[in-house]
């Protein structure tokens, strides 16, 4: 009996994710955020005031436009974009009646989950790269692009700054894997994509709100969103990596938990549509 090849299934998933007009619009919107930030700083009569070290450094080096964009989009806009795609991963297939067809190819349910999560990881990476490229381009156009002064005061070359920006993008992408895994799990619980999207985003925001409550300081290090802005330490000299590694371990733990729950639910789920 014919079985779908993993590579072909993954390519099909990637095409479906990146060809949807809604997803294309999300990528464009995310890429425009650093453009708006850079433009606002450029036309401001008091550039760099009241915006913190990263915003204040944009006028000195355009590379900080991308970093400022990550500072803005990481708490809400990136999780929103991932929640929209992740919530639709399984629930959307069930809603439109294509899930049963996929499983009669036949495709093993575990393999289908792996492919779906692979597509979500690719989406996370594309979203983060889109923001970074938008920031680098607008920063190069509007601001100086020479040597870069780190938050600790040391000056490094533009190329070295670009390398650190890549590390920041990698960390942000890895952090979003938690949202992708959470969304995939919730997507297995319902056949209503909008409900899965909303629940994923709401739970992510709840984690961020709890992280701001001083009385809950004991649980802060174990919240999945606690380390999302820890990438700021990568812009210091020397780079402070203890928080980075702790954040990655916490993210990996949550990804493992949510994927296990998704697998347990999906492999025993009765497909009715």
N, C-alpha and C positions, 0 to 999 in steps of 0.2 A: 504493500500500500504506500502511496506517495506521502512523504512527510516534508513539510516546508523546511528548507535549509535555514539555519540560524542567520547566516549572512544576508540571505535574501529577505528574511523576515525583518531584520534590523534596518536594512535599506528602505524597505517599504514603510516602516515606522517613521524613519527620519524624513522621508519624502512627505508623509502625511502631516507630520508636525510642522515642517518648515514651509509647506505650500499653502497652509490655511491662511486666508486673508486676515483673520483675527490675530493670528500669531505674528504675521508679518507686520501688522499695524502696531502690535505691542513692541516688537523689536525697534521699529522706527521711533516710537514714542520714547522708549528708554534711551535711544541714541541721541535724541534731541534735548534731553534733560541737561547734559553738560554744556550743550550749545547755549541754552537759556541761562545757565549759571555764568558761563564765561562772558556772554553779552551783557548780563546785568552788572557784573563786576567792572566791565570795560566802560560802561556808560555812567557808572555811579560816580557821584561827585566826591565820595570819600571811600575809594576802593580799599578793601582789606580791613576796615574798621568794624569791630563788633562781630566778626565772623570766625574768630578763633585763629589758631596758627596756620591751619591748612588754607582756609579762605583768605587769610591775610597774605599768604605767600603766592597767590595766583598771579599777581601783577609782577612778581619778581621772576617767576618761571612758569610758563604755560602748562608744564607737566602737572602742576598742582590742580589744574582745572579738572583733570580726570580723577584725582584723589578726592577733591571736593564733591564731585558727582557721586563717587562711591559712598561718601559720608552721608549724602542725602538719600540715595536710592536704596541703600542696604536695609534700613529698618522697615520700609513699607513697599516701595515700588517694585523692587526685585522679587520679594516674597509674593506680591500680588501677581506678577507675571508668571511665576512658577506655579502658584496655586491654580491659576486658570488652566494651564496645560495639564498639570498633574491630576486635578479633579476630573478632567475629561478623559483621562487615560483608559479606564475600564468602564466607568459610568456612561461615558459617551458612546462607547461601542455597544453597551447594553441598550441604551436609549434608542439608538438608531437601528437596532436589530442586527448588527454585524458581528456581535460577539459570538453568537451561536455558530455563525458561518465560519469564523476563524477557528473555532474549536473542532469543526468537522473536517478540516483540511486533510489530516488532523494535525493540530499543534498542541503539544503538551502544555498544560496550564502553567507549570513552573517555567518553562521556556518562554511562554508569552509574557509572564511577569518580568522575567529578566530583560527581555527585549523592550518592554514598556519602560522599565527603569533606565535602561541604556539610552533610550530616546529622551527621557527627562533629563538625564545628566548632560546630554548634548545640548539640550535647550538651556540649561543653567549656564553652561559654558558660553554659548552664543550670546545670551543676554548680558553676561558680564563683559564679554569682549566688545559687544556693541557700545556699552557705556564707556568703556575705556578708549575705544577708537574715537568716539565722538569727542571725548575730553581732550585727547592728544591733538586731534585736528584743530579744534577751535582754539586750544591753547597755543598751538604753533602759529596760527593765523593772527591772533590778537595780542599775544604777549611774547616776551623774550624766551629764547629756547637755549640759552647757554648753560653755564654751570649752575648746579642746583644746590641750594642750602637746605640741609636736613633740619628736622625739628630740634635736634640737639645742637645745631649751630655749625656743624662741619659741612664743608663744601665738597661736592663730588661732581663728576662729569655728567653730562646729559645722558650718555649711554648707561652709566651706572644707575642713574635715576630711573631710566627705562626698565632696567633689570629689576629694580625694587618694585616698580609698578606691576611688572609681570607676576612677582611673588604675591603682591596684594590681590591681583585678579584671581590667582590660583586659590588663595585662601577664601576669598568671597565665594567663588564657585563651589568649593568644598563645603562651605557653610550652608549653601542653598540646597545641598543634597538632602539635608534633613527635611526641608519643606517638600522636596520631591517625594521622599519616602513616605512622609505623613500623608500627602495628597494621594499617593497611590493606594495606601491602605484605606483611607476614607472612600476612595473611588470604588473599592470592592464592596462597600457596605450599602451602596445605593445605586439606583438606575437613573437618578436625576443629577446630571452634571453640575448644574448651578448650585445645588445643595452641597455637593462635594467641594466645589471651589470655595464657597462661602465658609464652610466648616474648617477647611484647611487654613484659610487666611485668619479666621477668628481665633483659632487655637494658637497660631503663631503670634498674633497680637497679644493674646492673654499672657503668653510667656514673656513678652517684652514689657507688659504692664507690671507683672509680678517682679520683674527684675528691677523696677524702679521703686519698689516698696522697701524702705530701710528695715522695717520689722521682719522682713523675710530674708535678711542677709545670709542666713545659714544655707538657704537652698539656692542662692544666686549662682554659685559655681556649677550647679548641676542643671541649670536651665539651658535649653538648647540654643537660646538666643543671646546668652550672657556674653559670649566672646566674639560676637559678630563684628564689632568695631575694634577688636584687638589688633587688627592689621596696622593700626597707627604706629605700633612699636617697630614695624619694619622700616619706618622712615626716620629712625634714630640711629645714632652711631655710639656704641655698637648696637646691632639689632637685638632687641629683647625677644627671645623666642619661647620662653617658658609658657607664657599665656597662649601663644600660638599653638604649641603642641598640646596643651591641655584642652584648648578649644576643639582641635581636630579629633582628639580622643573622645570627647563628649559627643561631638557630632557623629562619629563612627558608631558609638554605642546606640544613639537614637536611631540611626539609619538601620542598624541591625535589628533593633526592636520592631520598628515599623514595618520593615520588609518581612520579618518573621510573622507578624500579625497579618499582613497582607497575604502571605503564602497560605497560612492556616485558614484564613477566611475564603480565599479564592479557590483553593484546591477542593474544598468541601462544599462550595456554593452550587446551588441548583440553578442552572442557567435557563431562564424562562423566556428570554427574548434575544 
